[in-house]
């Protein structure tokens, strides 16, 4: 394949409501970010993120943060969609210290990418069961923001 094409699917904004620390595990420092809600909007779907999602985060010894997130989206027409993604976030130590400290940092200064999967029983969104998404993220103080693209 000569190229991978994408199209913007949605912008996802999450509200995080605290962390549950697990501690130093064989894989790294584990903590769980509790997702309180959020919003998503794109050309073909929009709605809210239902409370109860979580991000199983690992801070690896090499300075990379890994994300393992599960969320439930509710569309404007009351359909529910399971959204899962795995991601990586890393950058220069001084930049990541600011990001992790809750400061706004220009997203071009660090790497924050996700691989996204969807699952739904709603007929009008069944097409999501057949696509992958990829995303770019940023971590402003108010919570993570992702631009998610459908891989065509």
N, C-alpha and C positions, 0 to 999 in steps of 0.2 A: 504494500500500500504506500503510495507516494506521499500522502498527507492525511492528517486527522483534522476533520472539520468539526466545529461546534456552533451552537447557537445559544444565546442567553435564555436560560430557563426561568431563573428567579433570583431575587436578592432576599436572603434569609437573615433576619436580625434576631438574636437570642438574648434573653434576660437570664442571668445566672443568679441563683439564690443561695450562695454559700458553697463551701467545700467540706467534704468529709475526708479527712486524712486517713490513709491506711498505713503509710510509712514505707520504710526501706524494704523492698522485696528483691528477689533475685534479678528481676528485670529492671529495677530502678525505683524511684520514689513514686508510689501510687497515691493518687487522690481522686476523689469523685466530685465533679462539678454538677450541682443540682440545677436543672433547667426549670425556671419558673414560668416560662412562656416566651412569647415573641411574635413576630409577624413574618410573612413572606409575600412577595409580589413579583409577578412576571407576566409575560404576554398571554399565557394560557392558563394560569392559575394564580390564586391569591387567597389569603386567609390568615389564620392565627396558628401559633404553636401552642399546643395544649400543655399545661403544667405536668410535671412528672418525668420528663426526660432526664437523661444523665450522660455525662461525659467521663468515661473511665480513662483518666489521664496518667501517663507515666513520664516522669522526668528521667531520661536516660543518662548514664554517666558521661556520654559524649556531648551533652548539652542539647540534645534533640528532645523536644516534647512530642509524644505520640498521643493522638486522640482516638477514641473509640466511642462514638456517639449514637444514641438511639433516641428518636423523637417521634411524636405523633402530631401530624399536621391536620388541621380542620379547615377545609376550603370554605369560601364564601357561600357555597351551596350545601354545606353541612356534610360533605364527604370526608372520610378520614383516610389518611395516607401515612403509612409507616416510612420513615426516612432514617437511614443509617449511613454513617460515614466514618471513614478512617482518615486520619490526617497526620501531617508532620509540620512542626513549627520550629524554626531555628534561625540563628543569625549571630552576629558578633555579640560577645558577652555583654558589652555595655548597652547595646540596643535591647537585648533580651531582658536585662535587668530593669530597664524602663518599662517595657511591655508588661513584664511580670509584676511590676510595682504599680500598675494601674495608670501609667502615663500614656497619652496618645503619642504614637510613633508612626511616621510615614511608612505605610505597608511596603513600599519599594525597598526599604532597608533590611527586611528580613523575609525569609521563605515561609509561607503558610499556604499549604495546598491540601485538598481533600479529594477522596474518591467516594462517590455517592451512589447509593442504591435506594430504590423505592419499592413499596409493596402496598397494593390497595385492592379492595373488592369492588370499588365504585366503577361501574361500566364507563362513565364519561372520562375517567382517568386511567383506564386499563392500559393505555399506551405507555404509562410510566413503568409498568411491570416489565417492559421490553427494552428499556434504555439504561445506560450508565450515565452518571453525571460526574463532572470534575469541577472543582471549585477553587477559587482563590479567596483567602481570608484576610481579615485584619482584626485587631483586638483593641478597639477603643475602650476607654474606661467604663462606658455603659454596657458593654457586652460584645461578644463576637459578632462580626458581620461577614457574610459569605456571598460572593457572586457565584452562582452555580450555573454551569453550562451543560446542555445535553450534548453528548457525543453522537454525531450523526453517522 
